[in-house]
């Protein structure tokens, strides 16, 4: 494998000066001393809770080729055995290296944002493009002020494609990141009332998402959800920012990429669509209508980036739901097994509705039940109680057998639910864990979802630890829909 950077190029990109030994090559970029690999450059970033400078010695001991440190922290490091690369500011240095990676690259670049579905769409697009050539992307949600430049800095020079996720919870955060990435296509999955605590309206959220168009390369395209009520606003901003093409995806008759038929089952989704005037058919290896919707955006991006659409549709069979994003685990329970659906990564009204719909379509076995374990949705502002209570209608329509409501905001949902549907109420996940675990029965399907702060992820892990995963899996049930 070729080295990621020569040390000379890395040093030049950041305007850095070396202290101590100078390695010839750098094999990768790390910001975590616990996982730093031999030959990598360790960037000692100052985080919210930790200062990377405190872990320079550990990174070098693990074999890091060099440690990138700030000028004002150099004296405090004392005597270090190994290579140091000194910059004015470490995060600024990482951003400079990321931009240098973008300048040297000839890859076709896609950027993805949206209120819901950014990470799953990024990973779906990476899977689809990988069938056409070497594709670089971050396997985690590295979508912020350090994650985007880190992903850029890690991009091999010979990549054919690059896929980047860009997130925000305040206005003005996307623009500097998209100007680093400089995408050829920019996808906005949807606009929903997420992070509403920091915005006056959902329209303001749409305007913040539209910042992704400011970085588009000349001749670039904006790929937008035409079924979303903010399509026209986003399209106008895209054109104002210089987008040469505005592409709509969804079910609207005017869509350039239009869903025509979908068959949903427990484990996969079978899709037919029109892609720029031609028919395509494929199977997604993960369930959920929300994934089907975003797969249309992925196909549009593959086509516009010059990828092989036929190979991309074949690759869709490899798509799987990730941890915290719909991953299903079969667990042993007394007398049989049950299905645990992990939707714990985050939550907002739109993603809650999608998760509830997925649970409604997942058939229990025998006398098993459908159970939802829901934690608070955060950052919704003054409308939070009403938005939590509004989920009651979705839950009743889903014909569930029980709902566990966890967190102070979920009190509004508990009050709105019929008494026979509310299984338990708790202020925190630990309050309901024992009751949930003791109630599980053969054939049950349990879906767990909530914002990260509601600690639903640890609840999922605790349930997994209590019940050894089973080998058997339920057979998928199918439900056909016409778009």
SEMIKE-536517 format. One line per 4 residues: number of its first residue (from 1); for each residue y, z, x of N, C-alpha, C. Coordinates in steps of 0.1 Angstrom, whole numbers. Example, Ala and Ser with C-alpha at 12.3 -4.5 7.8 and 13.67 -1.06 7.14 Angstrom:
2
1) -57,78,132,-45,78,123,-33,78,132 | -22,71,128,-11,71,137,0,79,129 .
// end
This chain:
483
1) -12,0,8,0,0,0,12,0,9 | 22,-8,4,35,-8,12,42,5,10 | 50,10,20,58,22,18,69,19,8 | 73,30,2,83,29,-9,97,25,-2 .
5) 100,33,8,113,31,16,110,32,31 | 118,24,38,119,27,52,129,39,53 | 128,47,63,138,58,64,152,53,66 | 153,42,74,166,36,76,173,32,63 .
9) 165,25,55,170,21,42,174,32,33 | 166,43,33,169,54,24,181,61,29 | 183,63,42,194,69,48,207,61,45 | 206,48,47,218,39,44,222,40,30 .
13) 212,39,20,216,39,6,224,51,2 | 221,63,8,227,75,4,239,79,13 | 241,71,24,252,75,33,249,89,40 | 236,91,43,231,104,48,231,104,63 .
17) 230,116,68,228,118,83,216,126,85 | 208,122,95,195,129,98,198,141,107 | 190,151,105,189,163,113,175,165,117 | 172,165,130,158,167,134,151,153,135 .
21) 138,154,134,130,142,135,133,132,124 | 132,119,128,134,108,118,121,101,116 | 116,102,104,103,94,101,106,80,100 | 96,71,102,98,57,101,97,53,86 .
25) 89,59,78,86,54,65,86,66,55 | 89,63,43,88,73,32,79,67,21 | 69,74,17,59,69,8,62,71,-6 | 71,81,-9,74,84,-23,86,94,-24 .
29) 90,97,-36,101,106,-39,96,118,-47 | 100,130,-43,96,142,-50,108,151,-52 | 108,158,-64,118,169,-66,111,182,-69 | 97,183,-67,90,195,-69,81,198,-57 .
33) 85,209,-50,77,212,-38,63,215,-40 | 59,219,-53,45,222,-56,36,210,-56 | 42,199,-59,34,186,-60,38,176,-49 | 47,180,-40,51,170,-29,39,166,-21 .
37) 38,153,-19,27,147,-11,31,144,3 | 22,144,12,25,139,26,32,126,26 | 43,125,34,50,112,35,61,110,25 | 62,119,15,73,118,6,86,124,10 .
41) 97,119,4,110,126,7,112,136,-5 | 115,148,-1,117,159,-11,132,161,-13 | 136,159,-25,151,160,-28,153,175,-34 | 161,182,-27,163,197,-31,174,198,-41 .
45) 171,194,-53,181,193,-64,183,208,-69 | 196,210,-72,200,223,-79,198,221,-94 | 188,229,-99,185,228,-113,192,239,-121 | 188,240,-134,194,251,-142,189,265,-138 .
49) 176,265,-134,170,278,-131,167,280,-116 | 164,269,-109,160,270,-95,169,260,-87 | 170,264,-74,177,256,-64,166,250,-55 | 165,237,-54,155,231,-46,156,235,-31 .
53) 168,239,-27,169,243,-13,160,255,-9 | 157,263,-19,149,275,-17,134,271,-14 | 131,258,-16,117,254,-15,115,243,-4 | 125,241,4,125,230,14,113,233,24 .
57) 112,246,29,102,249,38,88,246,32 | 86,250,20,73,247,13,70,232,13 | 80,224,9,78,210,8,74,204,22 | 81,208,32,78,203,45,64,207,50 .
61) 61,220,46,47,225,50,36,217,43 | 39,211,31,30,203,24,29,188,30 | 38,186,39,37,173,46,48,163,42 | 58,168,35,69,159,32,75,153,44 .
65) 78,140,44,84,133,56,97,138,59 | 105,141,49,119,146,51,123,154,38 | 133,162,40,139,169,29,154,166,28 | 158,161,16,172,157,14,179,169,9 .
69) 189,174,17,196,186,14,211,183,14 | 219,193,8,233,191,7,240,197,19 | 251,191,23,258,196,35,262,210,34 | 266,215,22,271,229,21,260,239,21 .
73) 247,234,20,236,244,20,229,244,34 | 233,235,43,226,233,55,225,245,63 | 237,252,65,237,264,74,228,275,68 | 228,276,55,220,287,49,205,285,50 .
77) 201,272,53,187,270,55,181,276,68 | 190,278,77,185,284,90,178,273,98 | 169,278,107,161,269,115,149,264,108 | 149,250,107,139,243,99,131,235,109 .
81) 118,235,108,110,226,116,106,214,108 | 111,203,111,109,191,103,121,183,102 | 120,172,94,131,163,92,140,167,80 | 153,167,82,163,169,71,171,157,70 .
85) 175,154,58,184,142,55,196,148,48 | 207,148,54,219,156,48,228,147,41 | 231,151,28,241,143,20,251,153,14 | 262,147,9,272,155,3,267,163,-9 .
89) 259,156,-18,254,163,-30,240,156,-32 | 230,164,-34,216,159,-35,214,150,-47 | 219,154,-59,218,146,-71,225,133,-70 | 237,133,-64,245,121,-61,237,112,-52 .
93) 230,118,-42,222,110,-33,211,104,-40 | 204,111,-49,193,105,-57,198,93,-65 | 210,95,-71,215,84,-80,218,72,-71 | 224,74,-59,227,63,-50,214,56,-46 .
97) 204,63,-43,191,57,-40,185,50,-52 | 186,55,-64,182,48,-76,189,35,-77 | 202,35,-76,210,23,-77,206,13,-66 | 203,17,-54,199,8,-43,185,2,-47 .
101) 176,10,-53,164,5,-57,166,-6,-68 | 175,-4,-77,178,-15,-87,184,-27,-81 | 192,-26,-71,199,-37,-64,188,-46,-57 | 179,-39,-50,169,-47,-43,158,-53,-51 .
105) 157,-49,-64,146,-53,-72,148,-66,-79 | 138,-74,-80,138,-86,-88,131,-85,-101 | 127,-72,-105,119,-70,-117,127,-73,-129 | 120,-76,-140,126,-77,-153,126,-63,-159 .
109) 137,-58,-164,139,-44,-168,141,-42,-183 | 135,-32,-188,137,-28,-202,141,-14,-202 | 150,-11,-212,154,3,-214,152,7,-228 | 148,19,-231,144,23,-244,152,36,-248 .
113) 158,36,-259,164,49,-265,161,49,-280 | 166,59,-286,164,61,-301,162,75,-304 | 164,79,-316,163,93,-321,149,97,-321 | 139,88,-323,125,91,-324,117,80,-317 .
117) 107,84,-310,97,74,-305,101,68,-292 | 110,74,-284,114,68,-271,102,68,-262 | 95,79,-260,85,80,-250,73,72,-254 | 68,72,-266,57,65,-270,59,50,-269 .
121) 72,45,-272,75,31,-271,76,27,-257 | 82,35,-248,82,32,-234,68,31,-228 | 59,40,-232,45,39,-227,38,27,-233 | 40,24,-245,34,12,-252,39,-1,-245 .
125) 52,-1,-242,57,-13,-235,52,-14,-221 | 50,-3,-214,45,-4,-200,30,-9,-201 | 23,-4,-210,9,-9,-212,9,-24,-215 | 17,-28,-224,18,-43,-227,22,-51,-215 .
129) 32,-47,-208,37,-55,-197,27,-55,-185 | 20,-44,-183,11,-43,-172,0,-54,-173 | -2,-59,-184,-12,-70,-185,-6,-83,-179 | 7,-84,-177,13,-96,-171,17,-94,-156 .
133) 18,-82,-152,22,-80,-138,25,-65,-135 | 27,-62,-122,29,-48,-118,41,-42,-125 | 39,-32,-132,49,-26,-141,52,-11,-136 | 64,-8,-134,68,5,-130,74,13,-142 .
137) 70,25,-144,76,34,-154,73,48,-151 | 80,57,-157,77,71,-155,66,76,-165 | 56,83,-161,46,87,-171,51,99,-179 | 62,105,-176,67,116,-183,80,112,-190 .
141) 86,121,-197,99,119,-204,111,121,-194 | 111,113,-184,122,115,-174,134,106,-179 | 141,111,-189,152,103,-195,166,108,-194 | 168,118,-185,181,124,-184,188,121,-171 .
145) 198,129,-167,207,126,-156,200,127,-142 | 188,134,-141,180,133,-129,168,125,-131 | 162,124,-143,150,117,-145,151,102,-144 | 162,96,-148,164,82,-147,166,78,-133 .
149) 175,84,-125,176,80,-111,164,82,-103 | 156,93,-107,144,96,-100,134,84,-102 | 133,80,-115,124,69,-118,128,56,-111 | 141,54,-111,146,42,-103,142,43,-89 .
153) 145,54,-83,142,55,-68,128,54,-65 | 119,56,-74,105,55,-72,99,41,-75 | 108,32,-79,104,18,-83,100,10,-70 | 88,6,-69,84,-3,-57,92,-16,-57 .
157) 95,-21,-45,103,-33,-45,97,-45,-51 | 83,-45,-51,76,-57,-56,72,-56,-70 | 78,-46,-78,75,-45,-92,79,-58,-99 | 71,-62,-109,74,-74,-117,82,-69,-129 .
161) 79,-57,-134,86,-52,-146,89,-37,-143 | 100,-33,-150,103,-18,-150,107,-14,-164 | 102,-2,-168,105,3,-182,111,17,-180 | 122,19,-186,130,31,-185,133,37,-198 .
165) 132,50,-200,135,57,-212,149,64,-209 | 158,63,-218,171,69,-217,174,78,-229 | 177,91,-227,179,100,-238,193,106,-237 | 196,114,-248,209,121,-248,209,131,-259 .
169) 217,141,-258,220,149,-270,235,151,-271 | 243,144,-263,258,144,-264,263,130,-262 | 274,127,-268,280,114,-265,284,113,-250 | 283,101,-245,287,98,-231,276,100,-221 .
173) 264,104,-225,254,106,-216,246,94,-213 | 245,84,-222,236,72,-220,244,62,-211 | 257,61,-213,264,50,-206,262,50,-190 | 264,61,-183,262,61,-169,247,58,-165 .
177) 238,62,-173,224,59,-170,220,45,-172 | 225,39,-183,221,25,-185,228,16,-175 | 240,20,-170,247,12,-159,239,13,-146 | 231,23,-144,222,24,-132,210,15,-134 .
181) 205,15,-146,192,8,-149,195,-7,-150 | 206,-11,-157,210,-25,-159,198,-33,-165 | 195,-30,-177,183,-36,-183,186,-51,-187 | 175,-59,-188,176,-72,-194,174,-71,-209 .
185) 166,-61,-214,165,-59,-228,167,-44,-230 | 174,-40,-241,176,-26,-245,171,-24,-259 | 162,-15,-261,156,-12,-274,162,1,-280 | 166,1,-292,169,13,-300,159,14,-311 .
189) 150,24,-309,139,25,-319,143,28,-333 | 152,37,-334,158,41,-347,170,51,-345 | 177,54,-355,188,64,-355,185,73,-366 | 184,86,-363,181,97,-373,190,109,-370 .
193) 191,118,-380,199,131,-377,192,140,-367 | 193,136,-355,187,144,-344,199,148,-335 | 198,161,-330,210,166,-322,222,167,-331 | 221,167,-344,233,167,-353,242,178,-350 .
197) 237,189,-344,246,200,-340,257,196,-331 | 256,185,-324,266,181,-314,273,169,-319 | 271,164,-331,278,152,-337,284,155,-351 | 294,148,-354,300,150,-367,292,142,-378 .
201) 285,132,-374,278,124,-384,266,116,-377 | 257,111,-386,247,102,-380,253,89,-374 | 264,85,-380,270,73,-375,275,75,-360 | 279,87,-358,283,91,-344,271,91,-335 .
205) 260,95,-340,248,94,-332,245,80,-328 | 246,71,-338,244,56,-336,253,51,-326 | 266,55,-326,275,50,-316,271,55,-302 | 266,67,-301,262,73,-288,250,65,-283 .
209) 240,62,-292,229,54,-288,233,40,-284 | 243,34,-290,248,21,-287,253,20,-272 | 256,31,-266,260,31,-252,250,24,-243 | 238,23,-247,227,16,-239,231,2,-237 .
213) 239,-4,-246,242,-19,-244,253,-21,-233 | 260,-10,-229,270,-12,-219,264,-16,-205 | 251,-14,-203,245,-17,-190,237,-30,-190 | 237,-37,-202,229,-49,-203,233,-60,-192 .
217) 224,-66,-186,226,-77,-177,231,-89,-185 | 239,-98,-179,243,-110,-185,232,-118,-191 | 233,-122,-204,222,-129,-210,212,-119,-217 | 215,-106,-216,205,-96,-221,204,-96,-236 .
221) 194,-88,-241,191,-88,-255,191,-73,-260 | 196,-71,-272,194,-58,-279,183,-60,-289 | 174,-51,-289,163,-51,-299,164,-39,-308 | 166,-41,-321,171,-31,-330,162,-30,-343 .
225) 160,-19,-348,153,-16,-360,161,-21,-372 | 157,-32,-378,165,-38,-389,163,-30,-402 | 153,-22,-403,150,-14,-415,159,-1,-415 | 165,2,-404,174,14,-403,188,11,-408 .
229) 193,20,-416,207,18,-422,218,15,-412 | 215,18,-399,226,17,-389,224,4,-381 | 216,-5,-386,214,-18,-379,227,-25,-376 | 235,-27,-387,247,-35,-386,257,-28,-376 .
233) 258,-15,-376,267,-9,-366,262,-11,-352 | 249,-9,-350,243,-11,-336,245,-26,-332 | 242,-35,-341,243,-49,-338,258,-53,-334 | 267,-47,-341,281,-50,-338,285,-45,-324 .
237) 280,-32,-321,283,-27,-308,276,-35,-297 | 264,-39,-299,257,-47,-289,264,-60,-286 | 269,-67,-296,277,-79,-294,290,-76,-287 | 297,-65,-291,309,-62,-284,307,-59,-269 .
241) 295,-53,-266,292,-50,-252,287,-62,-244 | 286,-74,-251,282,-86,-244,268,-90,-245 | 260,-84,-254,246,-88,-256,246,-103,-261 | 238,-111,-254,236,-125,-257,227,-127,-270 .
245) 218,-117,-272,209,-119,-283,208,-105,-290 | 207,-105,-303,204,-93,-311,192,-96,-319 | 181,-89,-317,168,-91,-323,165,-80,-332 | 161,-83,-344,157,-73,-354,142,-72,-356 .
249) 137,-60,-357,123,-58,-359,121,-49,-371 | 110,-50,-378,107,-42,-390,101,-49,-401 | 104,-46,-413,98,-52,-425,108,-60,-433 | 121,-59,-430,131,-67,-437,128,-82,-435 .
253) 131,-90,-446,128,-104,-445,136,-111,-434 | 147,-106,-430,155,-112,-420,150,-109,-405 | 140,-101,-404,136,-96,-391,131,-108,-382 | 134,-108,-369,129,-118,-360,114,-115,-357 .
257) 111,-102,-357,97,-97,-355,94,-89,-367 | 85,-94,-376,84,-88,-390,69,-84,-392 | 68,-72,-396,54,-67,-400,50,-73,-414 | 38,-79,-414,34,-85,-426,22,-78,-433 .
261) 14,-71,-424,2,-64,-430,-2,-53,-420 | -6,-42,-425,-12,-31,-416,-23,-24,-423 | -33,-21,-415,-45,-13,-420,-45,-1,-411 | -43,11,-417,-42,23,-410,-55,31,-411 .
265) -60,36,-400,-71,45,-401,-69,58,-393 | -79,66,-392,-78,79,-385,-75,77,-370 | -80,66,-364,-80,65,-349,-72,53,-344 | -68,44,-353,-62,31,-348,-54,25,-360 .
269) -46,15,-356,-38,7,-366,-40,-7,-363 | -43,-15,-374,-46,-29,-373,-34,-37,-379 | -28,-46,-372,-15,-51,-375,-15,-66,-375 | -8,-72,-385,-4,-86,-385,11,-87,-386 .
273) 17,-96,-378,31,-97,-378,35,-112,-375 | 48,-115,-378,54,-127,-374,63,-124,-361 | 61,-131,-350,68,-129,-338,76,-141,-335 | 89,-141,-338,97,-153,-335,91,-166,-341 .
277) 86,-164,-353,81,-176,-361,66,-179,-359 | 59,-171,-351,45,-173,-350,37,-161,-354 | 25,-163,-359,17,-152,-363,9,-145,-352 | 9,-132,-352,1,-124,-342,-7,-114,-349 .
281) -18,-110,-344,-26,-99,-349,-32,-91,-338 | -32,-78,-340,-36,-69,-329,-40,-55,-335 | -47,-48,-326,-51,-34,-330,-44,-24,-320 | -37,-15,-325,-32,-4,-317,-43,7,-316 .
285) -45,12,-304,-55,22,-302,-51,36,-306 | -41,38,-314,-36,51,-319,-31,49,-333 | -33,59,-342,-29,58,-356,-14,61,-358 | -9,57,-369,5,60,-373,14,48,-376 .
289) 20,48,-387,28,37,-391,41,36,-382 | 45,48,-377,57,48,-368,54,41,-355 | 42,42,-350,38,34,-338,37,19,-341 | 32,16,-353,32,2,-357,46,-4,-356 .
293) 55,3,-362,69,-2,-363,74,-5,-349 | 72,5,-340,78,3,-326,70,-7,-318 | 57,-10,-322,50,-20,-315,56,-34,-317 | 63,-35,-328,71,-48,-330,82,-50,-320 .
297) 89,-39,-317,99,-39,-307,93,-42,-293 | 82,-36,-291,75,-39,-278,72,-54,-276 | 66,-60,-287,63,-74,-286,75,-83,-284 | 86,-79,-290,99,-86,-288,103,-85,-274 .
301) 102,-73,-268,106,-72,-254,97,-79,-244 | 84,-79,-247,75,-87,-238,78,-101,-239 | 81,-107,-250,84,-121,-252,97,-124,-244 | 107,-116,-247,120,-119,-241,120,-117,-225 .
305) 111,-108,-220,111,-106,-206,101,-116,-199 | 96,-125,-207,87,-135,-201,73,-131,-198 | 69,-120,-205,55,-116,-204,45,-124,-212 | 32,-122,-210,22,-129,-217,19,-121,-230 .
309) 23,-126,-242,22,-120,-255,7,-118,-258 | -1,-128,-256,-15,-127,-259,-22,-115,-251 | -19,-114,-239,-24,-103,-231,-19,-90,-235 | -6,-90,-239,0,-77,-244,-7,-72,-257 .
313) -10,-82,-266,-16,-77,-278,-30,-72,-276 | -37,-78,-266,-50,-73,-262,-49,-59,-256 | -38,-57,-248,-36,-44,-241,-33,-33,-251 | -28,-36,-263,-25,-26,-273,-37,-18,-277 .
317) -49,-23,-276,-61,-15,-279,-62,-3,-270 | -55,-4,-258,-56,8,-248,-46,19,-252 | -37,16,-261,-27,26,-264,-33,38,-270 | -29,50,-266,-35,62,-271,-23,72,-273 .
321) -26,81,-283,-16,92,-285,-16,102,-274 | -5,106,-269,-4,115,-258,-3,129,-262 | -4,138,-252,-3,152,-255,10,155,-261 | 10,163,-272,22,166,-279,27,155,-288 .
325) 21,143,-288,26,132,-296,14,126,-304 | 6,134,-310,-4,130,-319,-18,130,-313 | -19,135,-301,-33,136,-295,-42,144,-303 | -54,138,-306,-64,145,-314,-75,151,-305 .
329) -79,163,-308,-90,170,-301,-99,175,-312 | -112,172,-309,-123,178,-318,-127,192,-312 | -125,202,-320,-128,216,-316,-140,221,-324 | -148,230,-317,-159,236,-324,-153,248,-331 .
333) -158,249,-344,-154,261,-352,-168,266,-357 | -168,279,-362,-181,284,-367,-187,275,-378 | -199,270,-375,-206,261,-385,-203,247,-384 | -195,242,-374,-193,228,-373,-181,225,-364 .
337) -173,215,-367,-162,211,-359,-150,208,-368 | -138,208,-362,-125,205,-369,-117,196,-360 | -107,190,-365,-98,181,-358,-84,187,-356 | -80,188,-344,-66,194,-341,-57,182,-336 .
341) -47,180,-344,-37,170,-340,-25,177,-334 | -22,173,-321,-11,179,-314,1,171,-315 | 11,175,-323,24,168,-324,35,178,-320 | 32,186,-310,40,198,-306,52,194,-297 .
345) 53,182,-292,63,179,-282,77,182,-287 | 80,178,-299,94,180,-304,93,177,-319 | 105,180,-325,105,178,-340,119,176,-345 | 120,167,-355,132,164,-362,128,159,-376 .
349) 137,157,-385,132,153,-399,124,140,-399 | 128,131,-391,121,118,-391,107,119,-385 | 106,126,-374,93,127,-367,84,137,-375 | 90,146,-382,82,155,-391,76,147,-403 .
353) 84,138,-408,79,129,-419,67,120,-414 | 69,115,-402,58,106,-397,46,114,-394 | 47,127,-389,35,135,-386,28,139,-399 | 36,142,-409,30,146,-422,23,134,-428 .
357) 29,122,-427,22,110,-432,9,108,-425 | 9,110,-412,-3,108,-404,-14,118,-409 | -10,131,-411,-19,141,-416,-25,137,-429 | -16,132,-438,-21,128,-451,-31,117,-451 .
361) -31,109,-441,-40,98,-440,-53,101,-432 | -53,113,-426,-65,117,-418,-74,125,-427 | -86,119,-430,-95,124,-440,-103,136,-434 | -103,147,-440,-112,158,-436,-127,154,-438 .
365) -136,161,-432,-150,159,-434,-155,169,-444 | -164,165,-453,-170,174,-463,-160,182,-471 | -161,195,-470,-152,203,-478,-140,208,-470 | -137,201,-458,-126,204,-450,-113,203,-456 .
369) -102,209,-450,-89,209,-456,-79,202,-446 | -68,198,-452,-56,193,-443,-46,205,-442 | -43,209,-430,-34,220,-428,-23,216,-419 | -11,219,-422,1,217,-414,6,230,-408 .
373) 8,231,-395,14,242,-389,28,238,-383 | 39,242,-389,52,236,-386,61,247,-381 | 67,244,-369,77,252,-363,91,247,-366 | 101,254,-362,115,251,-365,119,237,-358 .
377) 128,230,-365,135,218,-360,148,223,-355 | 151,222,-342,164,227,-337,175,216,-336 | 187,221,-333,199,213,-331,202,204,-343 | 201,209,-355,204,202,-367,218,206,-373 .
381) 224,216,-367,237,221,-372,236,228,-385 | 247,227,-392,249,235,-405,239,230,-416 | 234,218,-415,225,212,-425,210,216,-422 | 208,224,-412,194,228,-408,186,234,-419 .
385) 191,244,-426,182,250,-437,179,240,-448 | 188,231,-452,185,221,-462,175,211,-457 | 176,207,-445,167,197,-439,153,203,-438 | 151,216,-435,138,223,-435,133,223,-449 .
389) 141,228,-459,136,229,-473,132,215,-478 | 139,204,-474,136,191,-479,122,186,-475 | 116,192,-465,102,188,-461,92,192,-472 | 95,202,-481,86,206,-491,81,194,-500 .
393) 90,185,-503,86,174,-511,76,165,-504 | 78,163,-491,69,155,-484,55,162,-483 | 55,175,-481,43,182,-480,35,183,-493 | 42,184,-504,35,184,-517,29,170,-519 .
397) 37,160,-517,32,146,-519,20,143,-510 | 19,149,-499,8,146,-489,-5,153,-494 | -5,161,-504,-17,167,-510,-24,175,-499 | -17,184,-493,-22,193,-482,-29,205,-489 .
401) -36,212,-481,-43,224,-486,-36,237,-481 | -27,236,-471,-21,248,-466,-10,245,-456 | 1,253,-456,12,251,-446,15,264,-440 | 15,265,-427,20,276,-419,34,273,-415 .
405) 44,282,-419,58,280,-416,62,290,-405 | 66,285,-393,69,293,-382,83,292,-377 | 90,303,-376,104,303,-371,114,307,-382 | 126,311,-377,136,316,-387,141,304,-396 .
409) 142,292,-391,147,281,-399,136,277,-410 | 124,279,-406,113,275,-415,112,284,-427 | 120,295,-427,121,303,-439,125,295,-451 | 134,286,-449,139,277,-460,128,269,-466 .
413) 119,264,-457,108,256,-462,98,265,-470 | 96,277,-464,87,286,-471,91,289,-485 | 104,291,-486,110,294,-500,109,282,-509 | 109,270,-504,108,258,-512,94,254,-516 .
417) 84,258,-509,70,254,-511,64,261,-523 | 56,255,-530,48,262,-541,40,273,-534 | 39,284,-541,32,296,-535,18,293,-531 | 11,284,-538,-3,281,-535,-5,272,-522 .
421) 6,266,-518,6,258,-506,9,265,-493 | 17,276,-494,21,284,-482,10,293,-478 | 4,289,-466,-7,297,-461,-3,310,-454 | 9,309,-447,14,320,-439,28,317,-434 .
425) 35,328,-432,49,327,-427,50,336,-415 | 56,331,-404,58,339,-392,71,336,-385 | 77,346,-378,90,344,-371,87,336,-358 | 75,338,-353,71,330,-340,57,326,-341 .
429) 53,317,-332,39,312,-333,29,322,-332 | 31,332,-323,21,342,-321,18,350,-334 | 28,351,-343,26,358,-355,15,352,-364 | 12,339,-363,3,333,-372,-10,329,-365 .
433) -10,330,-352,-21,324,-344,-35,330,-348 | -36,343,-349,-49,349,-352,-53,345,-366 | -44,345,-376,-48,341,-390,-52,327,-391 | -45,318,-384,-49,304,-383,-63,302,-377 .
437) -65,308,-366,-78,307,-359,-89,312,-367 | -87,323,-374,-98,329,-382,-101,321,-394 | -91,313,-399,-93,306,-411,-100,292,-410 | -100,287,-397,-105,274,-395,-120,273,-399 .
441) -123,261,-406,-136,259,-411,-141,245,-408 | -153,242,-409,-158,229,-406,-152,218,-414 | -148,207,-408,-142,196,-414,-127,196,-415 | -121,207,-412,-106,209,-413,-99,199,-404 .
445) -87,195,-408,-78,188,-399,-65,196,-399 | -61,200,-386,-49,208,-384,-39,201,-376 | -27,199,-381,-16,193,-374,-6,203,-371 | -2,204,-358,8,213,-353,20,206,-348 .
449) 32,210,-353,44,203,-349,56,212,-349 | 66,210,-340,78,218,-340,86,215,-328 | 99,219,-327,107,217,-315,101,225,-304 | 104,220,-292,99,227,-280,102,242,-280 .
453) 114,246,-285,118,260,-284,110,268,-294 | 103,262,-304,95,269,-313,81,273,-308 | 78,268,-296,66,273,-288,53,268,-295 | 53,257,-302,41,252,-308,32,246,-298 .
457) 37,241,-287,28,236,-276,18,247,-271 | 23,259,-267,14,269,-263,4,273,-274 | 9,273,-287,-1,276,-298,-12,266,-298 | -10,253,-296,-20,243,-295,-30,246,-283 .
461) -24,250,-272,-33,253,-260,-41,265,-263 | -35,275,-270,-43,287,-273,-54,284,-282 | -52,276,-292,-63,272,-302,-74,264,-294 | -70,255,-286,-80,248,-278,-88,258,-269 .
465) -82,268,-264,-89,277,-255,-99,286,-263 | -95,288,-276,-104,297,-284,-117,289,-288 | -115,275,-290,-126,267,-295,-129,256,-285 | -141,257,-280,-145,246,-270,-145,233,-277 .
469) -140,222,-270,-140,209,-276,-154,204,-279 | -156,198,-291,-169,193,-294,-170,178,-290 | -182,173,-289,-184,160,-285,-183,150,-296 | -186,154,-308,-187,145,-320,-172,142,-325 .
473) -170,131,-330,-157,127,-336,-160,121,-350 | -150,124,-359,-151,119,-372,-150,104,-373 | -156,97,-382,-155,83,-384,-142,80,-391 | -134,70,-386,-121,67,-393,-123,62,-407 .
477) -113,66,-415,-112,61,-428,-100,51,-429 | -101,41,-437,-91,31,-437,-83,31,-450 | -71,27,-448,-62,25,-459,-54,13,-456 | -54,3,-465,-47,-9,-463,-33,-9,-470 .
481) -23,-15,-463,-10,-16,-469,-5,-30,-467 | 2,-35,-476,10,-48,-474,24,-44,-471 | 29,-51,-461,43,-48,-457,52,-56,-466 .
// end
